[in-house]
Amino acid sequence: MPNASEDRRRVIVEPCGPVLVEGPVELVLPDGTTQHCDRFLVAVCACRRSKRYPLCDTSHRKRVRRDSA
């Protein structure tokens, strides 16, 4: 029987950047479609500016995100 820690994926939240997930991963999108990524580290877009959404294409670097006050 596998150890519970072997089933866990590490998720790293980068300030002003993407969410990094140790892969491979299956991403389920709001419309119900899925996207599979076999990379060892997957950058998931958190700002929704990526043309490759849900994967990050570093579009967040072009414009600084402002927090609503």
PDB file with one MODEL, atoms N, CA, C and O in Angstrom:
MODEL        1
ATOM      1  N   MET A   1       0.853  -1.179   0.000  1.00  0.00           N
ATOM      2  CA  MET A   1       0.000   0.000   0.000  1.00  0.00           C
ATOM      3  C   MET A   1       0.894   1.236   0.000  1.00  0.00           C
ATOM      4  O   MET A   1       1.818   1.323   0.810  1.00  0.00           O
ATOM      5  N   PRO A   2       0.635   2.210  -0.908  1.00  0.00           N
ATOM      6  CA  PRO A   2       1.497   3.389  -0.985  1.00  0.00           C
ATOM      7  C   PRO A   2       1.363   4.290   0.228  1.00  0.00           C
ATOM      8  O   PRO A   2       0.298   4.389   0.837  1.00  0.00           O
ATOM      9  N   ASN A   3       2.444   4.932   0.558  1.00  0.00           N
ATOM     10  CA  ASN A   3       2.481   5.900   1.642  1.00  0.00           C
ATOM     11  C   ASN A   3       1.691   7.137   1.218  1.00  0.00           C
ATOM     12  O   ASN A   3       1.764   7.540   0.057  1.00  0.00           O
ATOM     13  N   ALA A   4       0.933   7.748   2.140  1.00  0.00           N
ATOM     14  CA  ALA A   4       0.114   8.919   1.822  1.00  0.00           C
ATOM     15  C   ALA A   4       0.948  10.060   1.262  1.00  0.00           C
ATOM     16  O   ALA A   4       0.478  10.792   0.391  1.00  0.00           O
ATOM     17  N   SER A   5       2.176  10.229   1.742  1.00  0.00           N
ATOM     18  CA  SER A   5       3.019  11.314   1.254  1.00  0.00           C
ATOM     19  C   SER A   5       3.449  11.089  -0.195  1.00  0.00           C
ATOM     20  O   SER A   5       3.788  12.050  -0.885  1.00  0.00           O
ATOM     21  N   GLU A   6       3.444   9.840  -0.674  1.00  0.00           N
ATOM     22  CA  GLU A   6       3.791   9.553  -2.063  1.00  0.00           C
ATOM     23  C   GLU A   6       2.693  10.020  -3.015  1.00  0.00           C
ATOM     24  O   GLU A   6       2.972  10.271  -4.188  1.00  0.00           O
ATOM     25  N   ASP A   7       1.456  10.143  -2.544  1.00  0.00           N
ATOM     26  CA  ASP A   7       0.335  10.578  -3.369  1.00  0.00           C
ATOM     27  C   ASP A   7       0.213  12.098  -3.432  1.00  0.00           C
ATOM     28  O   ASP A   7      -0.566  12.615  -4.234  1.00  0.00           O
ATOM     29  N   ARG A   8       0.943  12.802  -2.629  1.00  0.00           N
ATOM     30  CA  ARG A   8       0.838  14.257  -2.562  1.00  0.00           C
ATOM     31  C   ARG A   8       1.663  14.910  -3.651  1.00  0.00           C
ATOM     32  O   ARG A   8       2.718  14.408  -4.040  1.00  0.00           O
ATOM     33  N   ARG A   9       1.171  16.031  -4.134  1.00  0.00           N
ATOM     34  CA  ARG A   9       1.898  16.868  -5.084  1.00  0.00           C
ATOM     35  C   ARG A   9       2.283  18.152  -4.373  1.00  0.00           C
ATOM     36  O   ARG A   9       1.502  18.703  -3.597  1.00  0.00           O
ATOM     37  N   ARG A  10       3.472  18.617  -4.638  1.00  0.00           N
ATOM     38  CA  ARG A  10       3.921  19.885  -4.065  1.00  0.00           C
ATOM     39  C   ARG A  10       3.407  21.012  -4.941  1.00  0.00           C
ATOM     40  O   ARG A  10       3.548  20.970  -6.163  1.00  0.00           O
ATOM     41  N   VAL A  11       2.804  22.029  -4.311  1.00  0.00           N
ATOM     42  CA  VAL A  11       2.291  23.206  -5.004  1.00  0.00           C
ATOM     43  C   VAL A  11       2.998  24.416  -4.426  1.00  0.00           C
ATOM     44  O   VAL A  11       3.015  24.609  -3.210  1.00  0.00           O
ATOM     45  N   ILE A  12       3.584  25.233  -5.296  1.00  0.00           N
ATOM     46  CA  ILE A  12       4.322  26.413  -4.863  1.00  0.00           C
ATOM     47  C   ILE A  12       3.615  27.637  -5.433  1.00  0.00           C
ATOM     48  O   ILE A  12       3.475  27.769  -6.648  1.00  0.00           O
ATOM     49  N   VAL A  13       3.170  28.530  -4.551  1.00  0.00           N
ATOM     50  CA  VAL A  13       2.507  29.748  -4.990  1.00  0.00           C
ATOM     51  C   VAL A  13       3.556  30.848  -5.054  1.00  0.00           C
ATOM     52  O   VAL A  13       4.120  31.241  -4.032  1.00  0.00           O
ATOM     53  N   GLU A  14       3.817  31.346  -6.268  1.00  0.00           N
ATOM     54  CA  GLU A  14       4.812  32.388  -6.476  1.00  0.00           C
ATOM     55  C   GLU A  14       4.130  33.751  -6.375  1.00  0.00           C
ATOM     56  O   GLU A  14       3.125  33.980  -7.048  1.00  0.00           O
ATOM     57  N   PRO A  15       4.652  34.663  -5.549  1.00  0.00           N
ATOM     58  CA  PRO A  15       4.063  36.000  -5.483  1.00  0.00           C
ATOM     59  C   PRO A  15       4.145  36.671  -6.857  1.00  0.00           C
ATOM     60  O   PRO A  15       5.206  36.684  -7.481  1.00  0.00           O
ATOM     61  N   CYS A  16       3.046  37.216  -7.317  1.00  0.00           N
ATOM     62  CA  CYS A  16       2.982  37.900  -8.621  1.00  0.00           C
ATOM     63  C   CYS A  16       3.398  36.983  -9.774  1.00  0.00           C
ATOM     64  O   CYS A  16       3.931  37.452 -10.780  1.00  0.00           O
ATOM     65  N   GLY A  17       3.164  35.717  -9.633  1.00  0.00           N
ATOM     66  CA  GLY A  17       3.542  34.780 -10.681  1.00  0.00           C
ATOM     67  C   GLY A  17       2.606  33.599 -10.737  1.00  0.00           C
ATOM     68  O   GLY A  17       1.503  33.648 -10.193  1.00  0.00           O
ATOM     69  N   PRO A  18       3.037  32.535 -11.393  1.00  0.00           N
ATOM     70  CA  PRO A  18       2.185  31.360 -11.550  1.00  0.00           C
ATOM     71  C   PRO A  18       2.175  30.480 -10.299  1.00  0.00           C
ATOM     72  O   PRO A  18       2.944  30.687  -9.361  1.00  0.00           O
ATOM     73  N   VAL A  19       1.299  29.514 -10.318  1.00  0.00           N
ATOM     74  CA  VAL A  19       1.274  28.471  -9.300  1.00  0.00           C
ATOM     75  C   VAL A  19       2.056  27.307  -9.889  1.00  0.00           C
ATOM     76  O   VAL A  19       1.701  26.797 -10.951  1.00  0.00           O
ATOM     77  N   LEU A  20       3.111  26.884  -9.215  1.00  0.00           N
ATOM     78  CA  LEU A  20       3.954  25.797  -9.702  1.00  0.00           C
ATOM     79  C   LEU A  20       3.519  24.489  -9.050  1.00  0.00           C
ATOM     80  O   LEU A  20       3.422  24.397  -7.827  1.00  0.00           O
ATOM     81  N   VAL A  21       3.257  23.479  -9.879  1.00  0.00           N
ATOM     82  CA  VAL A  21       2.784  22.191  -9.392  1.00  0.00           C
ATOM     83  C   VAL A  21       3.729  21.112  -9.895  1.00  0.00           C
ATOM     84  O   VAL A  21       4.035  21.046 -11.086  1.00  0.00           O
ATOM     85  N   GLU A  22       4.188  20.268  -8.980  1.00  0.00           N
ATOM     86  CA  GLU A  22       5.024  19.146  -9.406  1.00  0.00           C
ATOM     87  C   GLU A  22       4.156  18.191 -10.205  1.00  0.00           C
ATOM     88  O   GLU A  22       3.100  17.759  -9.741  1.00  0.00           O
ATOM     89  N   GLY A  23       4.609  17.864 -11.411  1.00  0.00           N
ATOM     90  CA  GLY A  23       3.818  17.039 -12.322  1.00  0.00           C
ATOM     91  C   GLY A  23       4.170  15.577 -12.216  1.00  0.00           C
ATOM     92  O   GLY A  23       4.992  15.183 -11.389  1.00  0.00           O
ATOM     93  N   PRO A  24       3.560  14.794 -13.034  1.00  0.00           N
ATOM     94  CA  PRO A  24       2.583  15.163 -14.052  1.00  0.00           C
ATOM     95  C   PRO A  24       1.248  15.509 -13.414  1.00  0.00           C
ATOM     96  O   PRO A  24       0.939  15.067 -12.307  1.00  0.00           O
ATOM     97  N   VAL A  25       0.445  16.325 -14.143  1.00  0.00           N
ATOM     98  CA  VAL A  25      -0.840  16.775 -13.619  1.00  0.00           C
ATOM     99  C   VAL A  25      -1.933  16.662 -14.673  1.00  0.00           C
ATOM    100  O   VAL A  25      -1.666  16.590 -15.873  1.00  0.00           O
ATOM    101  N   GLU A  26      -3.161  16.649 -14.193  1.00  0.00           N
ATOM    102  CA  GLU A  26      -4.338  16.762 -15.039  1.00  0.00           C
ATOM    103  C   GLU A  26      -5.087  17.983 -14.547  1.00  0.00           C
ATOM    104  O   GLU A  26      -5.488  18.043 -13.384  1.00  0.00           O
ATOM    105  N   LEU A  27      -5.278  18.961 -15.424  1.00  0.00           N
ATOM    106  CA  LEU A  27      -5.986  20.185 -15.068  1.00  0.00           C
ATOM    107  C   LEU A  27      -7.408  20.094 -15.594  1.00  0.00           C
ATOM    108  O   LEU A  27      -7.625  19.798 -16.769  1.00  0.00           O
ATOM    109  N   VAL A  28      -8.376  20.350 -14.724  1.00  0.00           N
ATOM    110  CA  VAL A  28      -9.783  20.344 -15.117  1.00  0.00           C
ATOM    111  C   VAL A  28     -10.221  21.802 -15.215  1.00  0.00           C
ATOM    112  O   VAL A  28     -10.157  22.542 -14.233  1.00  0.00           O
ATOM    113  N   LEU A  29     -10.665  22.209 -16.401  1.00  0.00           N
ATOM    114  CA  LEU A  29     -11.051  23.588 -16.661  1.00  0.00           C
ATOM    115  C   LEU A  29     -12.522  23.816 -16.330  1.00  0.00           C
ATOM    116  O   LEU A  29     -13.288  22.859 -16.218  1.00  0.00           O
ATOM    117  N   PRO A  30     -12.924  25.092 -16.173  1.00  0.00           N
ATOM    118  CA  PRO A  30     -14.313  25.383 -15.803  1.00  0.00           C
ATOM    119  C   PRO A  30     -15.353  24.792 -16.759  1.00  0.00           C
ATOM    120  O   PRO A  30     -16.472  24.495 -16.340  1.00  0.00           O
ATOM    121  N   ASP A  31     -15.002  24.619 -18.035  1.00  0.00           N
ATOM    122  CA  ASP A  31     -15.963  24.064 -18.990  1.00  0.00           C
ATOM    123  C   ASP A  31     -16.001  22.532 -18.970  1.00  0.00           C
ATOM    124  O   ASP A  31     -16.717  21.908 -19.753  1.00  0.00           O
ATOM    125  N   GLY A  32     -15.213  21.933 -18.057  1.00  0.00           N
ATOM    126  CA  GLY A  32     -15.215  20.483 -17.908  1.00  0.00           C
ATOM    127  C   GLY A  32     -14.162  19.764 -18.727  1.00  0.00           C
ATOM    128  O   GLY A  32     -13.960  18.564 -18.543  1.00  0.00           O
ATOM    129  N   THR A  33     -13.485  20.464 -19.629  1.00  0.00           N
ATOM    130  CA  THR A  33     -12.419  19.833 -20.403  1.00  0.00           C
ATOM    131  C   THR A  33     -11.204  19.621 -19.506  1.00  0.00           C
ATOM    132  O   THR A  33     -11.049  20.284 -18.481  1.00  0.00           O
ATOM    133  N   THR A  34     -10.355  18.698 -19.905  1.00  0.00           N
ATOM    134  CA  THR A  34      -9.143  18.435 -19.126  1.00  0.00           C
ATOM    135  C   THR A  34      -7.916  18.647 -19.995  1.00  0.00           C
ATOM    136  O   THR A  34      -7.954  18.470 -21.212  1.00  0.00           O
ATOM    137  N   GLN A  35      -6.848  19.023 -19.354  1.00  0.00           N
ATOM    138  CA  GLN A  35      -5.569  19.181 -20.027  1.00  0.00           C
ATOM    139  C   GLN A  35      -4.536  18.396 -19.225  1.00  0.00           C
ATOM    140  O   GLN A  35      -4.398  18.582 -18.016  1.00  0.00           O
ATOM    141  N   HIS A  36      -3.816  17.519 -19.914  1.00  0.00           N
ATOM    142  CA  HIS A  36      -2.793  16.694 -19.277  1.00  0.00           C
ATOM    143  C   HIS A  36      -1.424  17.309 -19.552  1.00  0.00           C
ATOM    144  O   HIS A  36      -1.151  17.768 -20.662  1.00  0.00           O
ATOM    145  N   CYS A  37      -0.583  17.313 -18.553  1.00  0.00           N
ATOM    146  CA  CYS A  37       0.778  17.809 -18.714  1.00  0.00           C
ATOM    147  C   CYS A  37       1.716  16.849 -17.989  1.00  0.00           C
ATOM    148  O   CYS A  37       1.577  16.608 -16.790  1.00  0.00           O
ATOM    149  N   ASP A  38       2.662  16.313 -18.730  1.00  0.00           N
ATOM    150  CA  ASP A  38       3.589  15.322 -18.190  1.00  0.00           C
ATOM    151  C   ASP A  38       4.906  15.915 -17.697  1.00  0.00           C
ATOM    152  O   ASP A  38       5.803  15.165 -17.310  1.00  0.00           O
ATOM    153  N   ARG A  39       5.044  17.220 -17.702  1.00  0.00           N
ATOM    154  CA  ARG A  39       6.285  17.846 -17.241  1.00  0.00           C
ATOM    155  C   ARG A  39       6.499  17.591 -15.754  1.00  0.00           C
ATOM    156  O   ARG A  39       5.545  17.320 -15.025  1.00  0.00           O
ATOM    157  N   PHE A  40       7.740  17.676 -15.305  1.00  0.00           N
ATOM    158  CA  PHE A  40       8.031  17.454 -13.890  1.00  0.00           C
ATOM    159  C   PHE A  40       7.626  18.655 -13.037  1.00  0.00           C
ATOM    160  O   PHE A  40       7.426  18.517 -11.830  1.00  0.00           O
ATOM    161  N   LEU A  41       7.503  19.840 -13.658  1.00  0.00           N
ATOM    162  CA  LEU A  41       7.043  21.032 -12.961  1.00  0.00           C
ATOM    163  C   LEU A  41       6.155  21.813 -13.921  1.00  0.00           C
ATOM    164  O   LEU A  41       6.585  22.175 -15.016  1.00  0.00           O
ATOM    165  N   VAL A  42       4.922  22.071 -13.514  1.00  0.00           N
ATOM    166  CA  VAL A  42       3.940  22.725 -14.370  1.00  0.00           C
ATOM    167  C   VAL A  42       3.622  24.099 -13.793  1.00  0.00           C
ATOM    168  O   VAL A  42       3.331  24.222 -12.603  1.00  0.00           O
ATOM    169  N   ALA A  43       3.677  25.140 -14.638  1.00  0.00           N
ATOM    170  CA  ALA A  43       3.339  26.498 -14.223  1.00  0.00           C
ATOM    171  C   ALA A  43       1.898  26.775 -14.637  1.00  0.00           C
ATOM    172  O   ALA A  43       1.588  26.875 -15.824  1.00  0.00           O
ATOM    173  N   VAL A  44       1.025  26.897 -13.642  1.00  0.00           N
ATOM    174  CA  VAL A  44      -0.392  27.153 -13.890  1.00  0.00           C
ATOM    175  C   VAL A  44      -0.635  28.643 -13.727  1.00  0.00           C
ATOM    176  O   VAL A  44      -0.256  29.234 -12.715  1.00  0.00           O
ATOM    177  N   CYS A  45      -1.270  29.255 -14.732  1.00  0.00           N
ATOM    178  CA  CYS A  45      -1.521  30.695 -14.732  1.00  0.00           C
ATOM    179  C   CYS A  45      -2.481  31.070 -13.606  1.00  0.00           C
ATOM    180  O   CYS A  45      -3.528  30.444 -13.438  1.00  0.00           O
ATOM    181  N   ALA A  46      -2.115  32.098 -12.835  1.00  0.00           N
ATOM    182  CA  ALA A  46      -2.969  32.586 -11.764  1.00  0.00           C
ATOM    183  C   ALA A  46      -3.572  33.948 -12.092  1.00  0.00           C
ATOM    184  O   ALA A  46      -4.492  34.396 -11.408  1.00  0.00           O
ATOM    185  N   CYS A  47      -3.063  34.613 -13.134  1.00  0.00           N
ATOM    186  CA  CYS A  47      -3.539  35.962 -13.461  1.00  0.00           C
ATOM    187  C   CYS A  47      -4.513  35.969 -14.635  1.00  0.00           C
ATOM    188  O   CYS A  47      -5.143  36.994 -14.897  1.00  0.00           O
ATOM    189  N   ARG A  48      -4.652  34.867 -15.339  1.00  0.00           N
ATOM    190  CA  ARG A  48      -5.555  34.693 -16.491  1.00  0.00           C
ATOM    191  C   ARG A  48      -5.160  35.547 -17.696  1.00  0.00           C
ATOM    192  O   ARG A  48      -5.987  35.783 -18.577  1.00  0.00           O
ATOM    193  N   ARG A  49      -3.912  36.012 -17.747  1.00  0.00           N
ATOM    194  CA  ARG A  49      -3.444  36.788 -18.894  1.00  0.00           C
ATOM    195  C   ARG A  49      -2.790  35.913 -19.953  1.00  0.00           C
ATOM    196  O   ARG A  49      -2.529  36.378 -21.063  1.00  0.00           O
ATOM    197  N   SER A  50      -2.527  34.684 -19.635  1.00  0.00           N
ATOM    198  CA  SER A  50      -1.800  33.788 -20.522  1.00  0.00           C
ATOM    199  C   SER A  50      -2.607  33.447 -21.768  1.00  0.00           C
ATOM    200  O   SER A  50      -3.802  33.162 -21.687  1.00  0.00           O
ATOM    201  N   LYS A  51      -1.947  33.480 -22.917  1.00  0.00           N
ATOM    202  CA  LYS A  51      -2.577  33.034 -24.153  1.00  0.00           C
ATOM    203  C   LYS A  51      -2.636  31.509 -24.196  1.00  0.00           C
ATOM    204  O   LYS A  51      -3.343  30.934 -25.023  1.00  0.00           O
ATOM    205  N   ARG A  52      -1.898  30.863 -23.311  1.00  0.00           N
ATOM    206  CA  ARG A  52      -1.868  29.396 -23.231  1.00  0.00           C
ATOM    207  C   ARG A  52      -2.639  28.906 -22.005  1.00  0.00           C
ATOM    208  O   ARG A  52      -2.441  27.776 -21.560  1.00  0.00           O
ATOM    209  N   TYR A  53      -3.522  29.755 -21.457  1.00  0.00           N
ATOM    210  CA  TYR A  53      -4.266  29.418 -20.245  1.00  0.00           C
ATOM    211  C   TYR A  53      -4.881  28.030 -20.373  1.00  0.00           C
ATOM    212  O   TYR A  53      -5.487  27.733 -21.402  1.00  0.00           O
ATOM    213  N   PRO A  54      -4.748  27.183 -19.380  1.00  0.00           N
ATOM    214  CA  PRO A  54      -4.401  27.426 -17.988  1.00  0.00           C
ATOM    215  C   PRO A  54      -2.906  27.378 -17.698  1.00  0.00           C
ATOM    216  O   PRO A  54      -2.503  27.532 -16.545  1.00  0.00           O
ATOM    217  N   LEU A  55      -2.074  27.169 -18.714  1.00  0.00           N
ATOM    218  CA  LEU A  55      -0.635  27.146 -18.492  1.00  0.00           C
ATOM    219  C   LEU A  55      -0.074  28.556 -18.607  1.00  0.00           C
ATOM    220  O   LEU A  55      -0.556  29.357 -19.408  1.00  0.00           O
ATOM    221  N   CYS A  56       0.925  28.854 -17.823  1.00  0.00           N
ATOM    222  CA  CYS A  56       1.534  30.181 -17.792  1.00  0.00           C
ATOM    223  C   CYS A  56       2.450  30.383 -18.994  1.00  0.00           C
ATOM    224  O   CYS A  56       3.210  29.489 -19.366  1.00  0.00           O
ATOM    225  N   ASP A  57       2.370  31.578 -19.601  1.00  0.00           N
ATOM    226  CA  ASP A  57       3.302  31.945 -20.671  1.00  0.00           C
ATOM    227  C   ASP A  57       4.082  33.205 -20.294  1.00  0.00           C
ATOM    228  O   ASP A  57       4.628  33.874 -21.171  1.00  0.00           O
ATOM    229  N   THR A  58       4.140  33.529 -19.033  1.00  0.00           N
ATOM    230  CA  THR A  58       4.830  34.683 -18.422  1.00  0.00           C
ATOM    231  C   THR A  58       4.211  36.027 -18.799  1.00  0.00           C
ATOM    232  O   THR A  58       4.881  37.054 -18.689  1.00  0.00           O
ATOM    233  N   SER A  59       2.960  36.051 -19.238  1.00  0.00           N
ATOM    234  CA  SER A  59       2.278  37.311 -19.544  1.00  0.00           C
ATOM    235  C   SER A  59       2.149  38.198 -18.313  1.00  0.00           C
ATOM    236  O   SER A  59       2.021  39.416 -18.441  1.00  0.00           O
ATOM    237  N   HIS A  60       2.181  37.598 -17.113  1.00  0.00           N
ATOM    238  CA  HIS A  60       2.062  38.381 -15.882  1.00  0.00           C
ATOM    239  C   HIS A  60       3.216  39.365 -15.716  1.00  0.00           C
ATOM    240  O   HIS A  60       3.104  40.332 -14.962  1.00  0.00           O
ATOM    241  N   ARG A  61       4.307  39.129 -16.404  1.00  0.00           N
ATOM    242  CA  ARG A  61       5.470  40.016 -16.287  1.00  0.00           C
ATOM    243  C   ARG A  61       5.271  41.331 -17.035  1.00  0.00           C
ATOM    244  O   ARG A  61       5.949  42.313 -16.734  1.00  0.00           O
ATOM    245  N   LYS A  62       4.360  41.369 -17.999  1.00  0.00           N
ATOM    246  CA  LYS A  62       4.162  42.555 -18.826  1.00  0.00           C
ATOM    247  C   LYS A  62       3.459  43.681 -18.098  1.00  0.00           C
ATOM    248  O   LYS A  62       3.685  44.854 -18.396  1.00  0.00           O
ATOM    249  N   ARG A  63       2.609  43.335 -17.147  1.00  0.00           N
ATOM    250  CA  ARG A  63       1.838  44.346 -16.445  1.00  0.00           C
ATOM    251  C   ARG A  63       1.733  43.957 -14.981  1.00  0.00           C
ATOM    252  O   ARG A  63       1.501  42.789 -14.667  1.00  0.00           O
ATOM    253  N   VAL A  64       1.899  44.903 -14.092  1.00  0.00           N
ATOM    254  CA  VAL A  64       1.850  44.642 -12.667  1.00  0.00           C
ATOM    255  C   VAL A  64       0.378  44.541 -12.253  1.00  0.00           C
ATOM    256  O   VAL A  64      -0.430  45.401 -12.607  1.00  0.00           O
ATOM    257  N   ARG A  65       0.041  43.512 -11.518  1.00  0.00           N
ATOM    258  CA  ARG A  65      -1.319  43.316 -11.038  1.00  0.00           C
ATOM    259  C   ARG A  65      -1.547  44.197  -9.820  1.00  0.00           C
ATOM    260  O   ARG A  65      -0.750  44.196  -8.882  1.00  0.00           O
ATOM    261  N   ARG A  66      -2.635  44.944  -9.842  1.00  0.00           N
ATOM    262  CA  ARG A  66      -2.960  45.808  -8.709  1.00  0.00           C
ATOM    263  C   ARG A  66      -4.003  45.129  -7.848  1.00  0.00           C
ATOM    264  O   ARG A  66      -4.967  44.556  -8.355  1.00  0.00           O
ATOM    265  N   ASP A  67      -3.804  45.198  -6.541  1.00  0.00           N
ATOM    266  CA  ASP A  67      -4.789  44.671  -5.602  1.00  0.00           C
ATOM    267  C   ASP A  67      -5.876  45.711  -5.429  1.00  0.00           C
ATOM    268  O   ASP A  67      -5.589  46.902  -5.314  1.00  0.00           O
ATOM    269  N   SER A  68      -7.127  45.265  -5.409  1.00  0.00           N
ATOM    270  CA  SER A  68      -8.215  46.214  -5.185  1.00  0.00           C
ATOM    271  C   SER A  68      -8.241  46.631  -3.719  1.00  0.00           C
ATOM    272  O   SER A  68      -8.081  45.797  -2.829  1.00  0.00           O
ATOM    273  N   ALA A  69      -8.439  47.893  -3.477  1.00  0.00           N
ATOM    274  CA  ALA A  69      -8.447  48.408  -2.108  1.00  0.00           C
ATOM    275  C   ALA A  69      -9.812  48.870  -1.701  1.00  0.00           C
ATOM    276  O   ALA A  69      -9.997  49.333  -0.576  1.00  0.00           O
TER     277      ALA A  69
ENDMDL
END
